[in-house]
């Protein structure tokens, strides 16, 4: 065992995750381990960064498949430069910008619907008079940015 290698328990403790999470991440190809002659699982300390990236990415809604696709672009078994990490993460930039825009719209519009009190999703007199958005189909189209025709809001809040 090299001095930089960690047992599964040490890895879990350092990463702040249960051992079962490490097993799951390994099964999904997010991290890798190796076995000692006694068949004990060991992790290279550099795998901690991959766990950290997976945890942070999942916390903002990035799927493990997307995490794996980015991590597959980063070489294993050697120190990775800041530039290499940034290049690998480039596919997330547009996705994260879109999520930030969505969350901003949600934050800015959600209070009106909750605070209004009219309880009408079909016929809100402020945001959806005469169910104008209904013709665009079901779902939270205004919040997700998928309504084809935005209904004008007169600036009043309910």
C-alpha positions in Angstrom: 0.0 0.0 0.0 1.4 3.3 -1.0 1.3 6.2 1.5 -1.2 8.0 -0.7 -3.6 5.1 -0.8 -6.7 5.0 1.4 -8.8 2.1 2.7 -12.5 2.3 1.9 -13.2 3.4 5.5 -10.6 6.1 5.3 -11.8 7.2 1.9 -15.4 7.5 3.2 -14.4 9.5 6.2 -12.2 11.9 4.2 -14.9 12.3 1.5 -17.7 12.7 4.1 -19.8 10.0 2.5 -21.0 6.6 3.5 -19.0 3.6 2.3 -22.1 2.6 0.3 -21.8 5.8 -1.7 -18.2 4.9 -2.6 -19.4 1.5 -3.8 -22.1 3.1 -5.9 -19.8 5.7 -7.4 -17.3 2.9 -8.2 -20.0 0.8 -9.8 -21.1 3.8 -11.9 -17.5 4.5 -13.0 -17.1 7.8 -11.2 -14.2 6.5 -9.1 -11.8 3.5 -9.2 -10.2 1.3 -6.6 -7.7 -1.5 -6.6 -7.3 -4.6 -4.5 -4.5 -5.7 -2.2 -3.2 -9.3 -2.4 -5.5 -9.9 0.6 -8.4 -8.6 -1.5 -8.9 -5.4 0.5 -10.1 -2.4 -1.5 -7.8 0.7 -1.7 -8.3 4.1 -3.3 -5.7 6.5 -4.6 -6.0 9.7 -2.6 -6.6 11.6 -5.9 -10.0 9.9 -6.1 -11.2 12.2 -3.3 -11.4 15.0 -5.8 -13.7 13.0 -8.1 -16.0 12.2 -5.1 -16.1 15.9 -4.2 -16.9 16.9 -7.8 -19.7 14.3 -8.0 -21.2 15.4 -4.7 -21.2 19.1 -5.6 -22.5 18.4 -9.1 -25.3 16.3 -7.7 -26.2 19.0 -5.3 -27.0 21.4 -8.2 -28.9 18.7 -10.1 -26.3 17.4 -12.5 -26.8 13.7 -13.1 -24.1 11.1 -12.4 -24.1 10.3 -16.1 -23.1 13.9 -16.8 -20.5 13.8 -14.0 -19.0 10.6 -15.5 -18.9 12.2 -18.9 -16.9 15.1 -17.6 -14.7 13.0 -15.3 -13.9 10.6 -18.2 -12.2 13.6 -19.9 -9.7 13.9 -17.0 -6.7 11.6 -16.9 -6.4 9.2 -14.0 -3.3 8.2 -12.0 -1.5 11.6 -12.1 -1.9 15.1 -10.9 -4.4 17.1 -13.0 -3.8 20.7 -13.7 -6.3 23.5 -13.0 -6.5 24.0 -16.8 -7.3 20.4 -17.4 -10.1 20.5 -14.9 -11.5 23.6 -16.4 -11.4 22.2 -19.9 -13.1 19.0 -18.7 -15.9 21.0 -17.1 -16.6 23.2 -20.1 -19.8 21.2 -21.0 -21.4 22.3 -17.7 -21.0 26.0 -18.3 -24.1 26.5 -20.5 -26.1 24.0 -18.5 -25.3 25.8 -15.2 -26.1 29.2 -16.8 -29.5 27.8 -17.9 -30.2 26.5 -14.4 -29.2 29.8 -12.8 -31.6 31.6 -15.2 -34.4 29.1 -14.4 -33.9 29.5 -10.6 -33.8 33.2 -10.9 -37.1 33.2 -12.8 -38.6 30.8 -10.2 -37.4 33.0 -7.3 -38.7 36.2 -8.9 -42.2 34.8 -9.9 -43.0 32.2 -7.3 -44.0 34.7 -4.6 -46.8 36.1 -6.7 -48.5 32.7 -7.1 -48.1 31.7 -3.5 -48.9 35.1 -2.0 -51.9 35.9 -4.2 -54.6 33.8 -2.6 -56.7 33.4 -5.7 -55.8 29.7 -5.9 -56.6 29.6 -9.6 -53.9 28.0 -11.8 -56.3 28.2 -14.7 -57.5 31.7 -14.5 -55.1 34.0 -12.6 -56.3 37.5 -13.2 -52.7 38.9 -13.0 -50.6 36.3 -14.8 -53.0 34.2 -16.9 -56.1 36.1 -17.5 -58.7 33.9 -19.3 -56.2 31.0 -19.2 -54.2 32.5 -22.1 -51.3 30.1 -21.3 -53.6 27.1 -21.4 -53.3 26.9 -25.2 -49.6 26.1 -24.8 -50.2 22.9 -22.9 -49.9 21.7 -19.4 -47.1 22.3 -17.0 -45.2 25.2 -15.4 -44.4 26.8 -18.7 -43.9 30.4 -17.4 -41.3 29.2 -14.8 -39.5 26.8 -17.1 -39.4 29.4 -19.9 -41.4 27.2 -22.3 -44.5 29.3 -22.8 -44.8 30.3 -26.5 -46.6 33.6 -25.8 -45.9 35.4 -22.6 -48.9 37.1 -21.0 -48.2 40.7 -20.1 -48.1 41.5 -16.4 -49.4 44.9 -15.3 -46.9 45.1 -12.4 -49.5 44.6 -9.7 -48.8 42.0 -7.0 -51.4 40.1 -5.1 
